[in-house]
Amino acid sequence: MKYQLNGHQVGLTLGILFGLLNIGMALLFRAGFNQETMMGGRFQGMMIGAGLSLTGIVISFICGYIVGWLFTVIWNWLDKRK
């Protein structure tokens, strides 16, 4: 069977998922969760502000979109070869 995926839809889905995971991490940091534990102590004493959190969320969304789009391209290519 031919299962063609839409790259834009899969990219948006994974982009939103990656972004939501990053929002969750930012909220944990804001709530005072130990940043040293989550980041291995590399950024000890560094305050993560709203700007840096927003940048991380945007980058996570973009990376998720790219991963989803690449997955779709590979999936559709492999499906055509059958």
mmCIF file of the N, C-alpha and C atoms, coordinates in Angstrom:
data_MODEL
# 
_entry.id   MODEL 
# 
loop_
_atom_site.group_PDB 
_atom_site.id 
_atom_site.type_symbol 
_atom_site.label_atom_id 
_atom_site.label_alt_id 
_atom_site.label_comp_id 
_atom_site.label_asym_id 
_atom_site.label_entity_id 
_atom_site.label_seq_id 
_atom_site.pdbx_PDB_ins_code 
_atom_site.Cartn_x 
_atom_site.Cartn_y 
_atom_site.Cartn_z 
_atom_site.occupancy 
_atom_site.B_iso_or_equiv 
_atom_site.pdbx_formal_charge 
_atom_site.auth_seq_id 
_atom_site.auth_comp_id 
_atom_site.auth_asym_id 
_atom_site.auth_atom_id 
_atom_site.pdbx_PDB_model_num 
ATOM 1   N N  . MET A 1 1  ? 0.833  -1.191 0.000  1.00 0.00 ? 1  MET A N  1 
ATOM 2   C CA . MET A 1 1  ? 0.000  0.000  0.000  1.00 0.00 ? 1  MET A CA 1 
ATOM 3   C C  . MET A 1 1  ? 0.868  1.240  0.000  1.00 0.00 ? 1  MET A C  1 
ATOM 4   N N  . LYS A 1 2  ? 0.327  2.274  -0.542 1.00 0.00 ? 2  LYS A N  1 
ATOM 5   C CA . LYS A 1 2  ? 1.032  3.543  -0.585 1.00 0.00 ? 2  LYS A CA 1 
ATOM 6   C C  . LYS A 1 2  ? 0.511  4.456  0.531  1.00 0.00 ? 2  LYS A C  1 
ATOM 7   N N  . TYR A 1 3  ? 1.402  4.814  1.422  1.00 0.00 ? 3  TYR A N  1 
ATOM 8   C CA . TYR A 1 3  ? 1.072  5.739  2.499  1.00 0.00 ? 3  TYR A CA 1 
ATOM 9   C C  . TYR A 1 3  ? 1.937  6.982  2.332  1.00 0.00 ? 3  TYR A C  1 
ATOM 10  N N  . GLN A 1 4  ? 1.438  7.976  1.670  1.00 0.00 ? 4  GLN A N  1 
ATOM 11  C CA . GLN A 1 4  ? 2.170  9.214  1.464  1.00 0.00 ? 4  GLN A CA 1 
ATOM 12  C C  . GLN A 1 4  ? 1.894  10.162 2.633  1.00 0.00 ? 4  GLN A C  1 
ATOM 13  N N  . LEU A 1 5  ? 2.954  10.635 3.240  1.00 0.00 ? 5  LEU A N  1 
ATOM 14  C CA . LEU A 1 5  ? 2.824  11.571 4.346  1.00 0.00 ? 5  LEU A CA 1 
ATOM 15  C C  . LEU A 1 5  ? 3.014  12.996 3.843  1.00 0.00 ? 5  LEU A C  1 
ATOM 16  N N  . ASN A 1 6  ? 2.381  13.930 4.515  1.00 0.00 ? 6  ASN A N  1 
ATOM 17  C CA . ASN A 1 6  ? 2.524  15.349 4.195  1.00 0.00 ? 6  ASN A CA 1 
ATOM 18  C C  . ASN A 1 6  ? 3.638  15.923 5.068  1.00 0.00 ? 6  ASN A C  1 
ATOM 19  N N  . GLY A 1 7  ? 4.715  16.379 4.434  1.00 0.00 ? 7  GLY A N  1 
ATOM 20  C CA . GLY A 1 7  ? 5.874  16.877 5.170  1.00 0.00 ? 7  GLY A CA 1 
ATOM 21  C C  . GLY A 1 7  ? 5.563  18.055 6.068  1.00 0.00 ? 7  GLY A C  1 
ATOM 22  N N  . HIS A 1 8  ? 4.688  18.937 5.608  1.00 0.00 ? 8  HIS A N  1 
ATOM 23  C CA . HIS A 1 8  ? 4.347  20.112 6.411  1.00 0.00 ? 8  HIS A CA 1 
ATOM 24  C C  . HIS A 1 8  ? 3.598  19.704 7.680  1.00 0.00 ? 8  HIS A C  1 
ATOM 25  N N  . GLN A 1 9  ? 2.652  18.783 7.562  1.00 0.00 ? 9  GLN A N  1 
ATOM 26  C CA . GLN A 1 9  ? 1.875  18.358 8.728  1.00 0.00 ? 9  GLN A CA 1 
ATOM 27  C C  . GLN A 1 9  ? 2.730  17.611 9.735  1.00 0.00 ? 9  GLN A C  1 
ATOM 28  N N  . VAL A 1 10 ? 3.565  16.703 9.251  1.00 0.00 ? 10 VAL A N  1 
ATOM 29  C CA . VAL A 1 10 ? 4.436  15.955 10.161 1.00 0.00 ? 10 VAL A CA 1 
ATOM 30  C C  . VAL A 1 10 ? 5.455  16.898 10.799 1.00 0.00 ? 10 VAL A C  1 
ATOM 31  N N  . GLY A 1 11 ? 5.997  17.825 10.013 1.00 0.00 ? 11 GLY A N  1 
ATOM 32  C CA . GLY A 1 11 ? 6.946  18.793 10.554 1.00 0.00 ? 11 GLY A CA 1 
ATOM 33  C C  . GLY A 1 11 ? 6.329  19.665 11.633 1.00 0.00 ? 11 GLY A C  1 
ATOM 34  N N  . LEU A 1 12 ? 5.118  20.147 11.380 1.00 0.00 ? 12 LEU A N  1 
ATOM 35  C CA . LEU A 1 12 ? 4.437  20.965 12.396 1.00 0.00 ? 12 LEU A CA 1 
ATOM 36  C C  . LEU A 1 12 ? 4.145  20.155 13.654 1.00 0.00 ? 12 LEU A C  1 
ATOM 37  N N  . THR A 1 13 ? 3.731  18.912 13.483 1.00 0.00 ? 13 THR A N  1 
ATOM 38  C CA . THR A 1 13 ? 3.424  18.074 14.637 1.00 0.00 ? 13 THR A CA 1 
ATOM 39  C C  . THR A 1 13 ? 4.648  17.868 15.508 1.00 0.00 ? 13 THR A C  1 
ATOM 40  N N  . LEU A 1 14 ? 5.767  17.486 14.892 1.00 0.00 ? 14 LEU A N  1 
ATOM 41  C CA . LEU A 1 14 ? 6.979  17.287 15.681 1.00 0.00 ? 14 LEU A CA 1 
ATOM 42  C C  . LEU A 1 14 ? 7.542  18.608 16.200 1.00 0.00 ? 14 LEU A C  1 
ATOM 43  N N  . GLY A 1 15 ? 7.414  19.668 15.425 1.00 0.00 ? 15 GLY A N  1 
ATOM 44  C CA . GLY A 1 15 ? 7.869  20.977 15.892 1.00 0.00 ? 15 GLY A CA 1 
ATOM 45  C C  . GLY A 1 15 ? 7.116  21.421 17.136 1.00 0.00 ? 15 GLY A C  1 
ATOM 46  N N  . ILE A 1 16 ? 5.807  21.239 17.123 1.00 0.00 ? 16 ILE A N  1 
ATOM 47  C CA . ILE A 1 16 ? 4.995  21.596 18.289 1.00 0.00 ? 16 ILE A CA 1 
ATOM 48  C C  . ILE A 1 16 ? 5.346  20.714 19.481 1.00 0.00 ? 16 ILE A C  1 
ATOM 49  N N  . LEU A 1 17 ? 5.543  19.415 19.240 1.00 0.00 ? 17 LEU A N  1 
ATOM 50  C CA . LEU A 1 17 ? 5.911  18.504 20.325 1.00 0.00 ? 17 LEU A CA 1 
ATOM 51  C C  . LEU A 1 17 ? 7.249  18.901 20.938 1.00 0.00 ? 17 LEU A C  1 
ATOM 52  N N  . PHE A 1 18 ? 8.256  19.154 20.102 1.00 0.00 ? 18 PHE A N  1 
ATOM 53  C CA . PHE A 1 18 ? 9.560  19.571 20.617 1.00 0.00 ? 18 PHE A CA 1 
ATOM 54  C C  . PHE A 1 18 ? 9.445  20.897 21.368 1.00 0.00 ? 18 PHE A C  1 
ATOM 55  N N  . GLY A 1 19 ? 8.669  21.831 20.831 1.00 0.00 ? 19 GLY A N  1 
ATOM 56  C CA . GLY A 1 19 ? 8.476  23.119 21.489 1.00 0.00 ? 19 GLY A CA 1 
ATOM 57  C C  . GLY A 1 19 ? 7.803  22.978 22.844 1.00 0.00 ? 19 GLY A C  1 
ATOM 58  N N  . LEU A 1 20 ? 6.785  22.121 22.918 1.00 0.00 ? 20 LEU A N  1 
ATOM 59  C CA . LEU A 1 20 ? 6.090  21.898 24.195 1.00 0.00 ? 20 LEU A CA 1 
ATOM 60  C C  . LEU A 1 20 ? 7.013  21.269 25.226 1.00 0.00 ? 20 LEU A C  1 
ATOM 61  N N  . LEU A 1 21 ? 7.859  20.346 24.792 1.00 0.00 ? 21 LEU A N  1 
ATOM 62  C CA . LEU A 1 21 ? 8.818  19.754 25.726 1.00 0.00 ? 21 LEU A CA 1 
ATOM 63  C C  . LEU A 1 21 ? 9.786  20.813 26.256 1.00 0.00 ? 21 LEU A C  1 
ATOM 64  N N  . ASN A 1 22 ? 10.201 21.721 25.407 1.00 0.00 ? 22 ASN A N  1 
ATOM 65  C CA . ASN A 1 22 ? 11.097 22.785 25.835 1.00 0.00 ? 22 ASN A CA 1 
ATOM 66  C C  . ASN A 1 22 ? 10.387 23.763 26.757 1.00 0.00 ? 22 ASN A C  1 
ATOM 67  N N  . ILE A 1 23 ? 9.107  24.032 26.492 1.00 0.00 ? 23 ILE A N  1 
ATOM 68  C CA . ILE A 1 23 ? 8.320  24.888 27.396 1.00 0.00 ? 23 ILE A CA 1 
ATOM 69  C C  . ILE A 1 23 ? 8.234  24.247 28.775 1.00 0.00 ? 23 ILE A C  1 
ATOM 70  N N  . GLY A 1 24 ? 8.018  22.931 28.799 1.00 0.00 ? 24 GLY A N  1 
ATOM 71  C CA . GLY A 1 24 ? 7.967  22.216 30.080 1.00 0.00 ? 24 GLY A CA 1 
ATOM 72  C C  . GLY A 1 24 ? 9.268  22.343 30.848 1.00 0.00 ? 24 GLY A C  1 
ATOM 73  N N  . MET A 1 25 ? 10.387 22.215 30.143 1.00 0.00 ? 25 MET A N  1 
ATOM 74  C CA . MET A 1 25 ? 11.685 22.352 30.790 1.00 0.00 ? 25 MET A CA 1 
ATOM 75  C C  . MET A 1 25 ? 11.887 23.779 31.305 1.00 0.00 ? 25 MET A C  1 
ATOM 76  N N  . ALA A 1 26 ? 11.481 24.776 30.506 1.00 0.00 ? 26 ALA A N  1 
ATOM 77  C CA . ALA A 1 26 ? 11.613 26.170 30.935 1.00 0.00 ? 26 ALA A CA 1 
ATOM 78  C C  . ALA A 1 26 ? 10.761 26.435 32.180 1.00 0.00 ? 26 ALA A C  1 
ATOM 79  N N  . LEU A 1 27 ? 9.561  25.861 32.223 1.00 0.00 ? 27 LEU A N  1 
ATOM 80  C CA . LEU A 1 27 ? 8.705  26.038 33.398 1.00 0.00 ? 27 LEU A CA 1 
ATOM 81  C C  . LEU A 1 27 ? 9.300  25.376 34.631 1.00 0.00 ? 27 LEU A C  1 
ATOM 82  N N  . LEU A 1 28 ? 9.939  24.226 34.447 1.00 0.00 ? 28 LEU A N  1 
ATOM 83  C CA . LEU A 1 28 ? 10.612 23.584 35.583 1.00 0.00 ? 28 LEU A CA 1 
ATOM 84  C C  . LEU A 1 28 ? 11.738 24.463 36.115 1.00 0.00 ? 28 LEU A C  1 
ATOM 85  N N  . PHE A 1 29 ? 12.494 25.066 35.225 1.00 0.00 ? 29 PHE A N  1 
ATOM 86  C CA . PHE A 1 29 ? 13.559 25.971 35.652 1.00 0.00 ? 29 PHE A CA 1 
ATOM 87  C C  . PHE A 1 29 ? 12.988 27.171 36.390 1.00 0.00 ? 29 PHE A C  1 
ATOM 88  N N  . ARG A 1 30 ? 11.905 27.741 35.862 1.00 0.00 ? 30 ARG A N  1 
ATOM 89  C CA . ARG A 1 30 ? 11.269 28.900 36.497 1.00 0.00 ? 30 ARG A CA 1 
ATOM 90  C C  . ARG A 1 30 ? 10.723 28.541 37.873 1.00 0.00 ? 30 ARG A C  1 
ATOM 91  N N  . ALA A 1 31 ? 10.285 27.291 38.034 1.00 0.00 ? 31 ALA A N  1 
ATOM 92  C CA . ALA A 1 31 ? 9.732  26.853 39.311 1.00 0.00 ? 31 ALA A CA 1 
ATOM 93  C C  . ALA A 1 31 ? 10.825 26.563 40.333 1.00 0.00 ? 31 ALA A C  1 
ATOM 94  N N  . GLY A 1 32 ? 12.087 26.672 39.898 1.00 0.00 ? 32 GLY A N  1 
ATOM 95  C CA . GLY A 1 32 ? 13.183 26.477 40.834 1.00 0.00 ? 32 GLY A CA 1 
ATOM 96  C C  . GLY A 1 32 ? 13.763 25.080 40.818 1.00 0.00 ? 32 GLY A C  1 
ATOM 97  N N  . PHE A 1 33 ? 13.380 24.269 39.840 1.00 0.00 ? 33 PHE A N  1 
ATOM 98  C CA . PHE A 1 33 ? 13.965 22.938 39.739 1.00 0.00 ? 33 PHE A CA 1 
ATOM 99  C C  . PHE A 1 33 ? 15.461 23.087 39.519 1.00 0.00 ? 33 PHE A C  1 
ATOM 100 N N  . ASN A 1 34 ? 16.215 22.207 40.075 1.00 0.00 ? 34 ASN A N  1 
ATOM 101 C CA . ASN A 1 34 ? 17.665 22.312 40.069 1.00 0.00 ? 34 ASN A CA 1 
ATOM 102 C C  . ASN A 1 34 ? 18.229 22.236 38.656 1.00 0.00 ? 34 ASN A C  1 
ATOM 103 N N  . GLN A 1 35 ? 18.709 23.358 38.147 1.00 0.00 ? 35 GLN A N  1 
ATOM 104 C CA . GLN A 1 35 ? 19.278 23.408 36.801 1.00 0.00 ? 35 GLN A CA 1 
ATOM 105 C C  . GLN A 1 35 ? 20.564 22.602 36.708 1.00 0.00 ? 35 GLN A C  1 
ATOM 106 N N  . GLU A 1 36 ? 21.282 22.524 37.791 1.00 0.00 ? 36 GLU A N  1 
ATOM 107 C CA . GLU A 1 36 ? 22.546 21.786 37.779 1.00 0.00 ? 36 GLU A CA 1 
ATOM 108 C C  . GLU A 1 36 ? 22.310 20.304 37.535 1.00 0.00 ? 36 GLU A C  1 
ATOM 109 N N  . THR A 1 37 ? 21.226 19.770 38.052 1.00 0.00 ? 37 THR A N  1 
ATOM 110 C CA . THR A 1 37 ? 20.924 18.361 37.853 1.00 0.00 ? 37 THR A CA 1 
ATOM 111 C C  . THR A 1 37 ? 20.554 18.085 36.403 1.00 0.00 ? 37 THR A C  1 
ATOM 112 N N  . MET A 1 38 ? 19.732 18.937 35.798 1.00 0.00 ? 38 MET A N  1 
ATOM 113 C CA . MET A 1 38 ? 19.272 18.690 34.441 1.00 0.00 ? 38 MET A CA 1 
ATOM 114 C C  . MET A 1 38 ? 20.349 18.957 33.403 1.00 0.00 ? 38 MET A C  1 
ATOM 115 N N  . MET A 1 39 ? 21.274 19.849 33.682 1.00 0.00 ? 39 MET A N  1 
ATOM 116 C CA . MET A 1 39 ? 22.279 20.210 32.688 1.00 0.00 ? 39 MET A CA 1 
ATOM 117 C C  . MET A 1 39 ? 23.672 19.749 33.092 1.00 0.00 ? 39 MET A C  1 
ATOM 118 N N  . GLY A 1 40 ? 23.768 18.874 34.037 1.00 0.00 ? 40 GLY A N  1 
ATOM 119 C CA . GLY A 1 40 ? 25.047 18.304 34.408 1.00 0.00 ? 40 GLY A CA 1 
ATOM 120 C C  . GLY A 1 40 ? 26.012 19.273 35.070 1.00 0.00 ? 40 GLY A C  1 
ATOM 121 N N  . GLY A 1 41 ? 25.530 20.365 35.623 1.00 0.00 ? 41 GLY A N  1 
ATOM 122 C CA . GLY A 1 41 ? 26.371 21.312 36.326 1.00 0.00 ? 41 GLY A CA 1 
ATOM 123 C C  . GLY A 1 41 ? 27.226 22.193 35.427 1.00 0.00 ? 41 GLY A C  1 
ATOM 124 N N  . ARG A 1 42 ? 27.059 22.112 34.121 1.00 0.00 ? 42 ARG A N  1 
ATOM 125 C CA . ARG A 1 42 ? 27.885 22.910 33.209 1.00 0.00 ? 42 ARG A CA 1 
ATOM 126 C C  . ARG A 1 42 ? 27.568 24.393 33.291 1.00 0.00 ? 42 ARG A C  1 
ATOM 127 N N  . PHE A 1 43 ? 26.340 24.736 33.650 1.00 0.00 ? 43 PHE A N  1 
ATOM 128 C CA . PHE A 1 43 ? 25.920 26.139 33.688 1.00 0.00 ? 43 PHE A CA 1 
ATOM 129 C C  . PHE A 1 43 ? 25.620 26.560 35.120 1.00 0.00 ? 43 PHE A C  1 
ATOM 130 N N  . GLN A 1 44 ? 26.458 26.154 36.025 1.00 0.00 ? 44 GLN A N  1 
ATOM 131 C CA . GLN A 1 44 ? 26.226 26.417 37.434 1.00 0.00 ? 44 GLN A CA 1 
ATOM 132 C C  . GLN A 1 44 ? 26.179 27.918 37.689 1.00 0.00 ? 44 GLN A C  1 
ATOM 133 N N  . GLY A 1 45 ? 25.108 28.364 38.310 1.00 0.00 ? 45 GLY A N  1 
ATOM 134 C CA . GLY A 1 45 ? 24.933 29.755 38.656 1.00 0.00 ? 45 GLY A CA 1 
ATOM 135 C C  . GLY A 1 45 ? 24.403 30.623 37.537 1.00 0.00 ? 45 GLY A C  1 
ATOM 136 N N  . MET A 1 46 ? 24.216 30.060 36.365 1.00 0.00 ? 46 MET A N  1 
ATOM 137 C CA . MET A 1 46 ? 23.713 30.844 35.232 1.00 0.00 ? 46 MET A CA 1 
ATOM 138 C C  . MET A 1 46 ? 22.199 30.973 35.326 1.00 0.00 ? 46 MET A C  1 
ATOM 139 N N  . MET A 1 47 ? 21.715 32.175 35.248 1.00 0.00 ? 47 MET A N  1 
ATOM 140 C CA . MET A 1 47 ? 20.272 32.395 35.267 1.00 0.00 ? 47 MET A CA 1 
ATOM 141 C C  . MET A 1 47 ? 19.730 32.300 33.844 1.00 0.00 ? 47 MET A C  1 
ATOM 142 N N  . ILE A 1 48 ? 18.706 31.515 33.685 1.00 0.00 ? 48 ILE A N  1 
ATOM 143 C CA . ILE A 1 48 ? 18.074 31.372 32.378 1.00 0.00 ? 48 ILE A CA 1 
ATOM 144 C C  . ILE A 1 48 ? 16.858 32.278 32.362 1.00 0.00 ? 48 ILE A C  1 
ATOM 145 N N  . GLY A 1 49 ? 16.949 33.361 31.606 1.00 0.00 ? 49 GLY A N  1 
ATOM 146 C CA . GLY A 1 49 ? 15.887 34.350 31.559 1.00 0.00 ? 49 GLY A CA 1 
ATOM 147 C C  . GLY A 1 49 ? 14.840 34.017 30.507 1.00 0.00 ? 49 GLY A C  1 
ATOM 148 N N  . ALA A 1 50 ? 13.868 34.908 30.384 1.00 0.00 ? 50 ALA A N  1 
ATOM 149 C CA . ALA A 1 50 ? 12.766 34.702 29.446 1.00 0.00 ? 50 ALA A CA 1 
ATOM 150 C C  . ALA A 1 50 ? 13.255 34.713 27.999 1.00 0.00 ? 50 ALA A C  1 
ATOM 151 N N  . GLY A 1 51 ? 14.196 35.579 27.682 1.00 0.00 ? 51 GLY A N  1 
ATOM 152 C CA . GLY A 1 51 ? 14.709 35.658 26.315 1.00 0.00 ? 51 GLY A CA 1 
ATOM 153 C C  . GLY A 1 51 ? 15.409 34.381 25.894 1.00 0.00 ? 51 GLY A C  1 
ATOM 154 N N  . LEU A 1 52 ? 16.239 33.847 26.789 1.00 0.00 ? 52 LEU A N  1 
ATOM 155 C CA . LEU A 1 52 ? 16.948 32.605 26.486 1.00 0.00 ? 52 LEU A CA 1 
ATOM 156 C C  . LEU A 1 52 ? 15.972 31.432 26.396 1.00 0.00 ? 52 LEU A C  1 
ATOM 157 N N  . SER A 1 53 ? 14.966 31.431 27.258 1.00 0.00 ? 53 SER A N  1 
ATOM 158 C CA . SER A 1 53 ? 13.947 30.373 27.201 1.00 0.00 ? 53 SER A CA 1 
ATOM 159 C C  . SER A 1 53 ? 13.176 30.429 25.893 1.00 0.00 ? 53 SER A C  1 
ATOM 160 N N  . LEU A 1 54 ? 12.792 31.623 25.469 1.00 0.00 ? 54 LEU A N  1 
ATOM 161 C CA . LEU A 1 54 ? 12.055 31.774 24.215 1.00 0.00 ? 54 LEU A CA 1 
ATOM 162 C C  . LEU A 1 54 ? 12.915 31.352 23.028 1.00 0.00 ? 54 LEU A C  1 
ATOM 163 N N  . THR A 1 55 ? 14.190 31.705 23.059 1.00 0.00 ? 55 THR A N  1 
ATOM 164 C CA . THR A 1 55 ? 15.099 31.291 21.991 1.00 0.00 ? 55 THR A CA 1 
ATOM 165 C C  . THR A 1 55 ? 15.188 29.770 21.922 1.00 0.00 ? 55 THR A C  1 
ATOM 166 N N  . GLY A 1 56 ? 15.283 29.122 23.051 1.00 0.00 ? 56 GLY A N  1 
ATOM 167 C CA . GLY A 1 56 ? 15.332 27.662 23.094 1.00 0.00 ? 56 GLY A CA 1 
ATOM 168 C C  . GLY A 1 56 ? 14.065 27.022 22.559 1.00 0.00 ? 56 GLY A C  1 
ATOM 169 N N  . ILE A 1 57 ? 12.924 27.625 22.872 1.00 0.00 ? 57 ILE A N  1 
ATOM 170 C CA . ILE A 1 57 ? 11.646 27.099 22.395 1.00 0.00 ? 57 ILE A CA 1 
ATOM 171 C C  . ILE A 1 57 ? 11.561 27.215 20.876 1.00 0.00 ? 57 ILE A C  1 
ATOM 172 N N  . VAL A 1 58 ? 11.964 28.359 20.344 1.00 0.00 ? 58 VAL A N  1 
ATOM 173 C CA . VAL A 1 58 ? 11.929 28.568 18.889 1.00 0.00 ? 58 VAL A CA 1 
ATOM 174 C C  . VAL A 1 58 ? 12.884 27.609 18.183 1.00 0.00 ? 58 VAL A C  1 
ATOM 175 N N  . ILE A 1 59 ? 14.082 27.461 18.709 1.00 0.00 ? 59 ILE A N  1 
ATOM 176 C CA . ILE A 1 59 ? 15.054 26.543 18.104 1.00 0.00 ? 59 ILE A CA 1 
ATOM 177 C C  . ILE A 1 59 ? 14.545 25.111 18.167 1.00 0.00 ? 59 ILE A C  1 
ATOM 178 N N  . SER A 1 60 ? 13.927 24.730 19.279 1.00 0.00 ? 60 SER A N  1 
ATOM 179 C CA . SER A 1 60 ? 13.365 23.381 19.397 1.00 0.00 ? 60 SER A CA 1 
ATOM 180 C C  . SER A 1 60 ? 12.267 23.154 18.373 1.00 0.00 ? 60 SER A C  1 
ATOM 181 N N  . PHE A 1 61 ? 11.410 24.152 18.166 1.00 0.00 ? 61 PHE A N  1 
ATOM 182 C CA . PHE A 1 61 ? 10.344 24.031 17.177 1.00 0.00 ? 61 PHE A CA 1 
ATOM 183 C C  . PHE A 1 61 ? 10.932 23.847 15.780 1.00 0.00 ? 61 PHE A C  1 
ATOM 184 N N  . ILE A 1 62 ? 11.928 24.665 15.450 1.00 0.00 ? 62 ILE A N  1 
ATOM 185 C CA . ILE A 1 62 ? 12.543 24.582 14.116 1.00 0.00 ? 62 ILE A CA 1 
ATOM 186 C C  . ILE A 1 62 ? 13.209 23.216 13.921 1.00 0.00 ? 62 ILE A C  1 
ATOM 187 N N  . CYS A 1 63 ? 13.926 22.745 14.914 1.00 0.00 ? 63 CYS A N  1 
ATOM 188 C CA . CYS A 1 63 ? 14.563 21.421 14.810 1.00 0.00 ? 63 CYS A CA 1 
ATOM 189 C C  . CYS A 1 63 ? 13.519 20.320 14.668 1.00 0.00 ? 63 CYS A C  1 
ATOM 190 N N  . GLY A 1 64 ? 12.437 20.411 15.418 1.00 0.00 ? 64 GLY A N  1 
ATOM 191 C CA . GLY A 1 64 ? 11.365 19.422 15.298 1.00 0.00 ? 64 GLY A CA 1 
ATOM 192 C C  . GLY A 1 64 ? 10.731 19.426 13.922 1.00 0.00 ? 64 GLY A C  1 
ATOM 193 N N  . TYR A 1 65 ? 10.549 20.619 13.362 1.00 0.00 ? 65 TYR A N  1 
ATOM 194 C CA . TYR A 1 65 ? 9.976  20.724 12.015 1.00 0.00 ? 65 TYR A CA 1 
ATOM 195 C C  . TYR A 1 65 ? 10.910 20.079 10.996 1.00 0.00 ? 65 TYR A C  1 
ATOM 196 N N  . ILE A 1 66 ? 12.185 20.359 11.106 1.00 0.00 ? 66 ILE A N  1 
ATOM 197 C CA . ILE A 1 66 ? 13.158 19.786 10.166 1.00 0.00 ? 66 ILE A CA 1 
ATOM 198 C C  . ILE A 1 66 ? 13.197 18.266 10.291 1.00 0.00 ? 66 ILE A C  1 
ATOM 199 N N  . VAL A 1 67 ? 13.215 17.751 11.509 1.00 0.00 ? 67 VAL A N  1 
ATOM 200 C CA . VAL A 1 67 ? 13.223 16.299 11.717 1.00 0.00 ? 67 VAL A CA 1 
ATOM 201 C C  . VAL A 1 67 ? 11.959 15.674 11.121 1.00 0.00 ? 67 VAL A C  1 
ATOM 202 N N  . GLY A 1 68 ? 10.806 16.282 11.340 1.00 0.00 ? 68 GLY A N  1 
ATOM 203 C CA . GLY A 1 68 ? 9.559  15.761 10.792 1.00 0.00 ? 68 GLY A CA 1 
ATOM 204 C C  . GLY A 1 68 ? 9.536  15.791 9.275  1.00 0.00 ? 68 GLY A C  1 
ATOM 205 N N  . TRP A 1 69 ? 10.036 16.871 8.700  1.00 0.00 ? 69 TRP A N  1 
ATOM 206 C CA . TRP A 1 69 ? 10.065 16.987 7.238  1.00 0.00 ? 69 TRP A CA 1 
ATOM 207 C C  . TRP A 1 69 ? 11.016 15.958 6.634  1.00 0.00 ? 69 TRP A C  1 
ATOM 208 N N  . LEU A 1 70 ? 12.199 15.790 7.241  1.00 0.00 ? 70 LEU A N  1 
ATOM 209 C CA . LEU A 1 70 ? 13.147 14.787 6.749  1.00 0.00 ? 70 LEU A CA 1 
ATOM 210 C C  . LEU A 1 70 ? 12.590 13.378 6.884  1.00 0.00 ? 70 LEU A C  1 
ATOM 211 N N  . PHE A 1 71 ? 11.924 13.098 7.988  1.00 0.00 ? 71 PHE A N  1 
ATOM 212 C CA . PHE A 1 71 ? 11.290 11.798 8.168  1.00 0.00 ? 71 PHE A CA 1 
ATOM 213 C C  . PHE A 1 71 ? 10.285 11.532 7.058  1.00 0.00 ? 71 PHE A C  1 
ATOM 214 N N  . THR A 1 72 ? 9.501  12.553 6.717  1.00 0.00 ? 72 THR A N  1 
ATOM 215 C CA . THR A 1 72 ? 8.496  12.400 5.668  1.00 0.00 ? 72 THR A CA 1 
ATOM 216 C C  . THR A 1 72 ? 9.144  12.142 4.309  1.00 0.00 ? 72 THR A C  1 
ATOM 217 N N  . VAL A 1 73 ? 10.204 12.866 4.003  1.00 0.00 ? 73 VAL A N  1 
ATOM 218 C CA . VAL A 1 73 ? 10.901 12.670 2.727  1.00 0.00 ? 73 VAL A CA 1 
ATOM 219 C C  . VAL A 1 73 ? 11.431 11.242 2.633  1.00 0.00 ? 73 VAL A C  1 
ATOM 220 N N  . ILE A 1 74 ? 12.063 10.766 3.695  1.00 0.00 ? 74 ILE A N  1 
ATOM 221 C CA . ILE A 1 74 ? 12.603 9.401  3.685  1.00 0.00 ? 74 ILE A CA 1 
ATOM 222 C C  . ILE A 1 74 ? 11.475 8.380  3.608  1.00 0.00 ? 74 ILE A C  1 
ATOM 223 N N  . TRP A 1 75 ? 10.415 8.577  4.386  1.00 0.00 ? 75 TRP A N  1 
ATOM 224 C CA . TRP A 1 75 ? 9.272  7.656  4.371  1.00 0.00 ? 75 TRP A CA 1 
ATOM 225 C C  . TRP A 1 75 ? 8.669  7.559  2.973  1.00 0.00 ? 75 TRP A C  1 
ATOM 226 N N  . ASN A 1 76 ? 8.400  8.693  2.357  1.00 0.00 ? 76 ASN A N  1 
ATOM 227 C CA . ASN A 1 76 ? 7.789  8.694  1.027  1.00 0.00 ? 76 ASN A CA 1 
ATOM 228 C C  . ASN A 1 76 ? 8.724  8.089  -0.016 1.00 0.00 ? 76 ASN A C  1 
ATOM 229 N N  . TRP A 1 77 ? 10.031 8.335  0.119  1.00 0.00 ? 77 TRP A N  1 
ATOM 230 C CA . TRP A 1 77 ? 10.989 7.757  -0.823 1.00 0.00 ? 77 TRP A CA 1 
ATOM 231 C C  . TRP A 1 77 ? 11.027 6.234  -0.699 1.00 0.00 ? 77 TRP A C  1 
ATOM 232 N N  . LEU A 1 78 ? 11.059 5.746  0.551  1.00 0.00 ? 78 LEU A N  1 
ATOM 233 C CA . LEU A 1 78 ? 11.071 4.298  0.755  1.00 0.00 ? 78 LEU A CA 1 
ATOM 234 C C  . LEU A 1 78 ? 9.753  3.660  0.307  1.00 0.00 ? 78 LEU A C  1 
ATOM 235 N N  . ASP A 1 79 ? 8.658  4.368  0.487  1.00 0.00 ? 79 ASP A N  1 
ATOM 236 C CA . ASP A 1 79 ? 7.357  3.821  0.093  1.00 0.00 ? 79 ASP A CA 1 
ATOM 237 C C  . ASP A 1 79 ? 7.237  3.718  -1.422 1.00 0.00 ? 79 ASP A C  1 
ATOM 238 N N  . LYS A 1 80 ? 7.868  4.627  -2.160 1.00 0.00 ? 80 LYS A N  1 
ATOM 239 C CA . LYS A 1 80 ? 7.844  4.571  -3.622 1.00 0.00 ? 80 LYS A CA 1 
ATOM 240 C C  . LYS A 1 80 ? 8.640  3.392  -4.144 1.00 0.00 ? 80 LYS A C  1 
ATOM 241 N N  . ARG A 1 81 ? 9.673  2.972  -3.416 1.00 0.00 ? 81 ARG A N  1 
ATOM 242 C CA . ARG A 1 81 ? 10.533 1.898  -3.873 1.00 0.00 ? 81 ARG A CA 1 
ATOM 243 C C  . ARG A 1 81 ? 9.871  0.530  -3.792 1.00 0.00 ? 81 ARG A C  1 
ATOM 244 N N  . LYS A 1 82 ? 8.803  0.395  -3.038 1.00 0.00 ? 82 LYS A N  1 
ATOM 245 C CA . LYS A 1 82 ? 8.128  -0.907 -2.895 1.00 0.00 ? 82 LYS A CA 1 
ATOM 246 C C  . LYS A 1 82 ? 7.504  -1.341 -4.188 1.00 0.00 ? 82 LYS A C  1 
# 
